[in-house]
Amino acid sequence: MKTAAVSALKASLSEYLAGVKAGEEIIVTDRGKPIARLMPLQHDETGMPEELRNLEKAGIVRIGSGRIPESFWKTQRVKDGQAAARKALIEEREEAR
């Protein structure tokens, strides 16, 4: 757990908030005395639908961070020379009509 003086927090708020987003807790101090704690919100505090939280608790889904990892963009794509994925998508859309 990190600590930050009010003056340091004011000077580098974005950096501290990035740490909080990543799961860190920060104790804010004023003249060396703790006065507040910055911590990430829990999933149930973010306005996420209850159904989605229940699916996560059951282990059916995993809630992402909202970011796509950089490694995703470097992953080699699967070759689909016959366009099977595209054809399946078109069929699925037509069935829904």
DRENPA-3360 file (N, C-alpha, C; in nm, 2 decimals, always signed):
BEGIN
1 = MKTAAVSA = +0.09/-0.12/+0.00/+0.00/+0.00/+0.00/+0.09/+0.12/+0.00 ~ +0.06/+0.21/-0.09/+0.14/+0.34/-0.10/+0.08/+0.45/-0.01 ~ +0.17/+0.54/+0.02/+0.12/+0.66/+0.09/+0.16/+0.78/+0.00 ~ +0.08/+0.89/+0.01/+0.11/+1.01/-0.07/+0.06/+1.13/+0.01 ~ +0.15/+1.22/+0.02/+0.11/+1.35/+0.08/+0.01/+1.42/-0.01 ~ -0.07/+1.51/+0.05/-0.17/+1.59/-0.03/-0.10/+1.66/-0.14 ~ +0.02/+1.72/-0.11/+0.09/+1.80/-0.22/+0.13/+1.71/-0.33 ~ +0.18/+1.59/-0.30/+0.23/+1.50/-0.41/+0.11/+1.45/-0.48;
9 = LKASLSEY = +0.00/+1.42/-0.41/-0.12/+1.38/-0.48/-0.17/+1.48/-0.58 ~ -0.18/+1.61/-0.54/-0.22/+1.71/-0.63/-0.13/+1.73/-0.75 ~ +0.00/+1.71/-0.73/+0.09/+1.73/-0.84/+0.09/+1.61/-0.94 ~ +0.05/+1.49/-0.89/+0.06/+1.38/-0.98/-0.07/+1.29/-0.97 ~ -0.18/+1.36/-0.97/-0.31/+1.29/-0.95/-0.33/+1.18/-1.05 ~ -0.31/+1.21/-1.18/-0.33/+1.11/-1.28/-0.25/+0.98/-1.26 ~ -0.13/+1.00/-1.22/-0.04/+0.88/-1.20/-0.10/+0.80/-1.08 ~ -0.14/+0.87/-0.97/-0.19/+0.79/-0.86/-0.33/+0.72/-0.89;
17 = LAGVKAGE = -0.41/+0.79/-0.97/-0.54/+0.73/-1.01/-0.52/+0.61/-1.10 ~ -0.41/+0.62/-1.18/-0.38/+0.50/-1.27/-0.34/+0.38/-1.18 ~ -0.27/+0.41/-1.07/-0.24/+0.30/-0.98/-0.36/+0.24/-0.91 ~ -0.46/+0.33/-0.88/-0.58/+0.29/-0.81/-0.66/+0.20/-0.91 ~ -0.67/+0.25/-1.04/-0.74/+0.17/-1.14/-0.68/+0.03/-1.15 ~ -0.55/+0.02/-1.13/-0.48/-0.11/-1.14/-0.49/-0.19/-1.02 ~ -0.56/-0.14/-0.92/-0.59/-0.22/-0.80/-0.52/-0.18/-0.67 ~ -0.43/-0.08/-0.68/-0.36/-0.03/-0.56/-0.44/+0.05/-0.47;
25 = EIIVTDRG = -0.41/+0.05/-0.34/-0.47/+0.14/-0.25/-0.36/+0.24/-0.21 ~ -0.41/+0.37/-0.19/-0.32/+0.48/-0.15/-0.37/+0.54/-0.03 ~ -0.29/+0.56/+0.07/-0.32/+0.63/+0.19/-0.28/+0.78/+0.17 ~ -0.37/+0.87/+0.18/-0.34/+1.01/+0.17/-0.30/+1.07/+0.31 ~ -0.19/+1.14/+0.31/-0.15/+1.20/+0.44/-0.14/+1.35/+0.43 ~ -0.17/+1.41/+0.55/-0.16/+1.56/+0.56/-0.07/+1.58/+0.68 ~ +0.05/+1.64/+0.65/+0.15/+1.66/+0.75/+0.19/+1.53/+0.83 ~ +0.20/+1.42/+0.75/+0.24/+1.29/+0.81/+0.12/+1.21/+0.87;
33 = KPIARLMP = +0.00/+1.27/+0.88/-0.11/+1.20/+0.94/-0.20/+1.14/+0.83 ~ -0.24/+1.02/+0.84/-0.33/+0.96/+0.74/-0.47/+1.03/+0.75 ~ -0.52/+1.07/+0.64/-0.65/+1.14/+0.64/-0.76/+1.07/+0.54 ~ -0.71/+0.99/+0.45/-0.80/+0.93/+0.35/-0.74/+0.81/+0.29 ~ -0.82/+0.73/+0.23/-0.77/+0.61/+0.16/-0.84/+0.61/+0.02 ~ -0.75/+0.60/-0.08/-0.80/+0.59/-0.22/-0.79/+0.44/-0.26 ~ -0.91/+0.39/-0.30/-0.91/+0.25/-0.34/-1.00/+0.22/-0.45 ~ -0.98/+0.12/-0.53/-1.07/+0.10/-0.65/-1.21/+0.06/-0.60;
41 = LQHDETGM = -1.31/+0.10/-0.68/-1.45/+0.06/-0.65/-1.46/-0.09/-0.68 ~ -1.55/-0.16/-0.60/-1.58/-0.30/-0.62/-1.68/-0.30/-0.74 ~ -1.69/-0.42/-0.80/-1.78/-0.44/-0.92/-1.92/-0.39/-0.89 ~ -1.97/-0.42/-0.77/-2.11/-0.39/-0.73/-2.13/-0.24/-0.71 ~ -2.02/-0.17/-0.70/-2.03/-0.02/-0.69/-2.03/+0.05/-0.82 ~ -2.00/-0.02/-0.93/-1.98/+0.05/-1.06/-2.11/+0.06/-1.14 ~ -2.22/+0.01/-1.09/-2.34/+0.02/-1.17/-2.35/-0.10/-1.27 ~ -2.27/-0.20/-1.25/-2.28/-0.32/-1.33/-2.41/-0.39/-1.31;
49 = PEELRNLE = -2.48/-0.44/-1.41/-2.60/-0.51/-1.39/-2.58/-0.63/-1.30 ~ -2.68/-0.66/-1.21/-2.68/-0.77/-1.12/-2.66/-0.90/-1.19 ~ -2.73/-0.92/-1.30/-2.72/-1.05/-1.37/-2.58/-1.08/-1.41 ~ -2.50/-0.98/-1.46/-2.37/-0.99/-1.50/-2.28/-1.03/-1.38 ~ -2.30/-0.96/-1.27/-2.23/-1.00/-1.14/-2.25/-1.14/-1.10 ~ -2.38/-1.19/-1.11/-2.41/-1.32/-1.08/-2.34/-1.42/-1.17 ~ -2.33/-1.39/-1.30/-2.26/-1.48/-1.39/-2.11/-1.49/-1.35 ~ -2.06/-1.37/-1.31/-1.92/-1.37/-1.27/-1.90/-1.46/-1.15;
57 = KAGIVRIG = -1.99/-1.44/-1.05/-1.97/-1.52/-0.93/-1.98/-1.67/-0.95 ~ -2.07/-1.71/-1.05/-2.09/-1.85/-1.09/-1.97/-1.90/-1.17 ~ -1.88/-1.81/-1.21/-1.76/-1.86/-1.29/-1.79/-1.87/-1.44 ~ -1.91/-1.82/-1.48/-1.95/-1.84/-1.62/-1.88/-1.73/-1.71 ~ -1.87/-1.61/-1.66/-1.80/-1.50/-1.73/-1.69/-1.45/-1.64 ~ -1.60/-1.38/-1.71/-1.50/-1.30/-1.63/-1.50/-1.16/-1.68 ~ -1.52/-1.07/-1.59/-1.53/-0.93/-1.62/-1.40/-0.87/-1.65 ~ -1.39/-0.81/-1.77/-1.26/-0.76/-1.81/-1.23/-0.62/-1.75;
65 = SGRIPESF = -1.11/-0.57/-1.78/-1.07/-0.45/-1.73/-1.11/-0.33/-1.82 ~ -1.16/-0.36/-1.93/-1.20/-0.26/-2.03/-1.09/-0.22/-2.13 ~ -0.98/-0.29/-2.11/-0.86/-0.26/-2.20/-0.82/-0.39/-2.27 ~ -0.78/-0.37/-2.40/-0.73/-0.48/-2.48/-0.58/-0.48/-2.46 ~ -0.52/-0.59/-2.42/-0.38/-0.59/-2.40/-0.31/-0.56/-2.53 ~ -0.19/-0.50/-2.52/-0.11/-0.47/-2.64/-0.08/-0.59/-2.72 ~ -0.06/-0.70/-2.65/-0.02/-0.83/-2.72/-0.12/-0.88/-2.81 ~ -0.25/-0.84/-2.79/-0.36/-0.88/-2.88/-0.33/-0.83/-3.02;
73 = WKTQRVKD = -0.29/-0.71/-3.04/-0.27/-0.66/-3.17/-0.15/-0.72/-3.25 ~ -0.06/-0.79/-3.17/+0.05/-0.86/-3.24/+0.03/-1.00/-3.26 ~ -0.09/-1.05/-3.22/-0.12/-1.19/-3.24/-0.15/-1.22/-3.39 ~ -0.10/-1.33/-3.44/-0.11/-1.36/-3.58/-0.26/-1.41/-3.60 ~ -0.32/-1.36/-3.71/-0.46/-1.39/-3.74/-0.46/-1.53/-3.80 ~ -0.58/-1.59/-3.78/-0.60/-1.72/-3.84/-0.64/-1.71/-3.98 ~ -0.58/-1.79/-4.07/-0.61/-1.78/-4.21/-0.75/-1.85/-4.24 ~ -0.83/-1.78/-4.31/-0.97/-1.83/-4.34/-0.99/-1.81/-4.49;
81 = GQAAARKA = -0.92/-1.89/-4.57/-0.92/-1.88/-4.71/-1.06/-1.90/-4.78 ~ -1.15/-1.97/-4.71/-1.28/-2.00/-4.77/-1.38/-1.90/-4.71 ~ -1.34/-1.81/-4.63/-1.43/-1.71/-4.57/-1.54/-1.78/-4.49 ~ -1.51/-1.89/-4.42/-1.61/-1.97/-4.34/-1.67/-1.88/-4.23 ~ -1.59/-1.81/-4.16/-1.64/-1.72/-4.05/-1.74/-1.62/-4.10 ~ -1.70/-1.56/-4.22/-1.79/-1.45/-4.27/-1.92/-1.52/-4.32 ~ -1.92/-1.63/-4.38/-2.04/-1.70/-4.42/-2.13/-1.74/-4.31 ~ -2.06/-1.79/-4.20/-2.14/-1.83/-4.08/-2.21/-1.70/-4.02;
89 = LIEEREEA = -2.14/-1.59/-4.02/-2.19/-1.47/-3.96/-2.31/-1.42/-4.04 ~ -2.30/-1.43/-4.17/-2.41/-1.39/-4.26/-2.53/-1.48/-4.24 ~ -2.51/-1.61/-4.23/-2.62/-1.70/-4.21/-2.69/-1.68/-4.08 ~ -2.61/-1.65/-3.97/-2.67/-1.62/-3.84/-2.75/-1.50/-3.85 ~ -2.70/-1.40/-3.91/-2.78/-1.27/-3.92/-2.91/-1.29/-4.00 ~ -2.91/-1.37/-4.10/-3.02/-1.40/-4.18/-3.13/-1.48/-4.11 ~ -3.08/-1.57/-4.02/-3.17/-1.65/-3.94/-3.25/-1.57/-3.84 ~ -3.18/-1.46/-3.79/-3.24/-1.38/-3.69/-3.35/-1.29/-3.74;
97 = R = -3.36/-1.28/-3.88/-3.47/-1.19/-3.94/-3.60/-1.26/-3.94;
% end
